[in-house]
Amino acid sequence: MKALKYIIIIFCLSLCGQMKAEGGVFSLLKKVGTMIDSMSVKGVDRRYIDAPEKPWQLILRGNISQTIVSMKGDGVAAGEEYDVNAKLKTVPSQYIGLWAGYRGYGIGYTVNVGGDKGSYLTFGATGGAFGINVRIHSFENSKPNMDMDSELLTEEDMEEMKNVMLIDPIHVKTIIADGYYMFNGKKFSYAAAYDQSVIQKRSAGSLMAGLMYNYTDINYASDSNGDLIYLMGGLGRVKLWQGSVGVGYAYNWVPVRGLLVNVMAMPMLTFVNKLKAYNYGTNIEEMMLEPEFWDDTIPYDEWDKWYYENVRIKPMGDQTFNSGLSIGFDTRASITYNIGRYFFNVYGQFNNIRYHHNNSNGYLNDWFIYSSIGIRL
């Protein structure tokens, strides 16, 4: 919540700087504002794109999002081969927060009010022919959806795996930064659809090029997760760095005055696909030799206590790999309605990112839907 307060304070101070007398920092802010004002409409066809008279946007946002992290692996335990699919699938989570900006340059912060325990921090900058966005999402989850196929387990055991509850949650942090260049920036505006800093007056489309950077940190390395680490072949933490490039198309449809519908689709080729795997040893096989491990007469609570008091992991070093080329997708859709100095917007985005490492592979699916009410000041 502190970050939310800072956004409001920064917004208010900047707004005061625009209104107060010339001099010092306020004078500099006004000059920068004037430069941004001219950039927002430079080279555009004013029959298609127009800049609102009020330059500031203050937006109240509600956000529904879901992240799915799938980690697949195989190995051998007690002489039997097994496959495991550890799928961390969060329930759709609800966030609420503020975004404040000047002509498309701004910052936003949303906090969780339901679902996973996490937060979003977003930065945005849009001009006549470009758009840049940075989204930071941190969350944790204690109930991954586990699927496992092995002769070591009965059908009942495998069904229980789907409802496993971790004592120590899996921690996930993602940073997604993307930038776009519109080849028809004269008539097509990305900003009109995604931050409402300008207004699209007539329908237009554009071929576009994009770059995307993704950093993902998946960490479940703790003693109490020793069984999960064992099943994943010793993998207890994964860091991913990925760089992608793509070419796609976006279209702004203006069926009636004030209403804008946008659709964008872009396949992405990942040319930088770096993975750092943190390996851990466990004492699971040693524990399997203990009579308590296989004793069905021990009450579950006592067996559970014995297990978590004795299971241990230890770091075994880390390795860095390049996973090679892969294909992903970036798709977006947006609906905006402008009425005077007020505007209403709903937009969604879907990202698909993949990785592989020896016998382990996986993917990250990330989607969100924003709904917002904004005012221009």
N, C-alpha and C positions, 0 to 999 in steps of 0.2 A: 504493500500500500504506500510505502514511502516514495517509491518511484512514481506512482500516480500523482502524489502531491507535488513532486518536482516538476512533472509535466505541466501541471496547472500553473505553478509559480513561474516557470519559464515563459509560458504562453502569455500570462498577464504582464510580466515585465517587458516582453517584446512588444506587446500591444501598447503599453504605456509609452515605450520608446517611439512608436510611430506618431503618437498624439502630442507628446511633450515638445517643448521648444528645442530649437537646434542647439547642437553643442556636444562635444565629447563622443561618447559611445552611441548616443541617440542619433547623432548626425551620421555616423558610420552606418548604423542600422538602416537609416532612411535611404542612404545611397545604395546599399546592397538591395533593399527592397525595390528601388527604382530599376536597378539592373535586372532583377528577376522579373519584374513586370514587363519589361521590354522583351526579355527572352521568351516569355510564355506565349507571345503572339508573333514573334519574329519569323518571317517566312511562311506564315500560314495563310490560307485562303479564308478571309473573314466571312465569306458566304457559308462556309462549312464549320468553322471553329471560331468561338468568341470567348473572351476572358470576362468573367463577372467583374462588376465595378468594385465589389468588396473583395479584398485579396485574402483574408484569413478564413480558414475553415476550422471549426470546432465541432468534433464528431463524437457522439455517444455510440459505442459499439457493443453489440452482443455477438458472441462467437460460439458456434458449436463445432467441435473438432474431434477427430479420432486418429490415432496412430497405431499401425499394425507392424510389429517387428517379428519376422519369421526367421528362425535359426534352425537349420537342418543339419544333422550329423549322423555318423554311423560308427560302430566300433565293435569290440568283443568283450563280453563279460561272462565269467564262469564258463568259458568255452563256447558260448553261444553268441552268434552275431545278432546285432540289433540295429534298428533305425530309430531315430528320435527326431521329432519335430516340435521344438519349443516355440510356441507362438504367443507373443505378448500382444494381446488385442485389448486395448482399452475400451471401456464403454464410451459412447459419445459424451463428451464432456462440455460443460457450459462455462463460458467466461464472460466477464463484463468489464468495460474499461473506457478510456478516452483516447482520442487521437487529435492532435493539434498541429496545424501546418500553415505555411504561407506559400500560396501559389504552387502547392504540390510538394513542398519540402517540409517534412514534419516527422513526428515521433509519436508512438502510441504504446500504451501498456494496458494489458488486460490480466485480471486475476481470476482464479478458478472459483466457481460457486457451486459446482456439482460435477461428479465423475472423478477423473484422475486428479492427483494432487500436483498441480503445476501452474505455470504462468507463461505468458507470451510477452516478448518485447519486440516491437517492430519499428523499422526506420524506412522512410520512403523519400524518393526524389524523382520527379517526373518533369520532363520538358516537352518541347514541341514534337520531337522525334525520338525520345528515349524514355525509358522507365527503369528505375533501380529500386529494388526492395530487399530488405534484410529482415529475416524472421528468426527469432531465438525462442525455442520451446524447451522447457525443462519439466520433467515429470517423473513420477515413480509409480510402480504398480506391483502388487503382491499376489495377483492371481492370474498367472499366464495360462493360456489355453494349451494344455500339453497333450500331444498325440504320440503314442509310442507303439511300435510293432516289434515284438520279440517273444520267443518261446519261453523266456524267463518269467513272463507275466501272464496271468490268467486274464480272461475278458473282464472280470470284475476289477482286477488291478488296473487295467488300462482305462476303464471307465472312471475309476477314482483319480487317475492322473489328470483327467480333464478338469477336475475341481480342486487341484492342489492349491494350498494357500502357503505362500512363502513367509517365513518369520522375518527375514530381511528382504525388502523389496528389490526388484530390478530397477536400477536408475538409468534413465535415458535422457540424453541432451542432444538436440539437433539444432544446427545453424544452417539455414538455407538462404543464400544470397543469389539473386538473379537480376540480370540486366537485359534490356531489349532495345533494339533499334528498329524503328518503323521506316520503311523505304518511301511510304506515302505520308510523311508527317505534315505535308502541306494541307491535306484534306482529312486525314484520319488522326484522332487523338486517343492515346492510351489513357491519359490523365482524366479525360471526361468520364471514362467508365470505372476507374478504380480509386480516384481520390477527389473527383468532382472539382478540381481546381480550374478547369475550363469547361465549356459547354459545347457539345457536338450538336450542330443545328441541322445538318443533312446527313443522310446515310453515306458511308464510305468504308472501304476496306483497305488493308495493306498487307503486303508480304513483309515478314519481319524476321530478323536474326536474333538469336538469344545466347547468352552465356549463363551457366549456373554453377555455383559452388555449394557443395554439401559437406558438412562435418557432422558425424554421428558418433556418439560415445554410449555404448551399451555395457553396463557394469553390474554384475551380480556376484562378484568375488567376495564371499564371506564363508566362514566355517559352516554356518547353518545351511548354506546352499551347496555343500559338498557333493550331495547326490546329483544335483543338476549339473555341476561341473564335471563329475565323473561320466555322466551320460553323454555330455557334449565333448568327450574325448580330451578333457583337461582344459578346455577353453572356458575362461572365466570372465574375460572382458575383451571387447572388440572396439577399436577405433577405426573409423573410415574417413578418408579424405577423397573427394571426387570432384572432378572438373568436367563439365559437359558443354557441348555446343549444339545448337539446333537451328533449323529453319522452319518456320510455320506461317500461319496466316491468321489474321484477326479481322473481324468485321463489326462495325458499329451500325446498327439499324435504328433509324429514327422514324417510327410509324406515325407518331403525332408529335406536336410541339411539346417539349419538356420531357418526353419519354425516350429512353435510350436502352437498347438491348445489345450486349456485346458477347461474342463467342470467340475464343482463341484456342488453337490446338498446335502443339509443337512437339514432334518427336525429337529426342535428345540423344546424341552419341557421346557416351562417357569415354574420354580419352585419357584421363588421369583417374586411376582406380586403385588407390593405395590402401592397404589394410594392415593394421598392427594388431597382432593377436597376443594376448597375455595368457600364458600357460600356467597351470597350477597342478600340483600333485595332490592326491587325496589318500586317506587311509581306509577308503571304502572296502577294498578287497581284503585288507587285514581284519576289518570288522565282520566281514562275511564268514570268517573262520571262527568267530566267537559263537558259542551256543545260544546266546541271547538273541542273535540276529535272526535265527530261524525258529525260535520258540514261539509257537502260536498260543501257548497257554498263558503267556504274560499279558496282562491287561494292556490295551492300546496306550493309555496315558503313561503307564510305567515304561513301556517299550520306547515310546516317543521321547520321554525324558532321558532314558539311557542313551538313545541314539544321538541326540543333540548335545549331550554332555561329552560325548566321545569323538564325534566326527571332526576332522581337522583338514585344512588345506594349507599348502605352502607354495610360495611363488617358485616357478621353474624357469623363469626368464621370459623374454618376449621375442617375437619375430616380426619382421616387416616384409610384406609381399605386395607385388603389383598384380592385380587380378585381370588386367587386360581390358580390351574394349567390351562395352556392353551397351544395350539400348534401353532407354527409359522414356517417360512421357511427362509432359507438363501441359495441363489443360485448365482452362478457366472459363467462367461465364459470369455475367454481371447484368443486373437490371437497375436502372437509375431513373428517378423521377424528380425533376426540378420544378419548384413553384416559388417564384420570387427569390428571396434570399435563403430559403429552406430547400433541403433536398433529402431524399430517401434512397437508400441503396441496399441491395442484397447481392453478394457475389461469393462464388466458391472457387476452390482450386484443388487440384489433385496432382500429387507427385509420386512417381514410382522409381525407386532406386534399388539396384541389385549389387550383390557381392558374392565372391566364392573364395574358399581357402582350403586346400587339400580336400579332406572328406567333409568339410563343413561349407554350407552356402546359405544364403538367405536374401531377404529383401526388406525394404522399408516402404510401406505405403502410408502416405500422409495426406489427409484431406481436411478442409475446414470450410465453413460457411459463415460469412459475416453478414449481419444485418445492422444497419446504422441509420441514425437520424442526425443531420448536420445543419449548421447555420453558418452563413458567411458574415464576417464582421469587417 
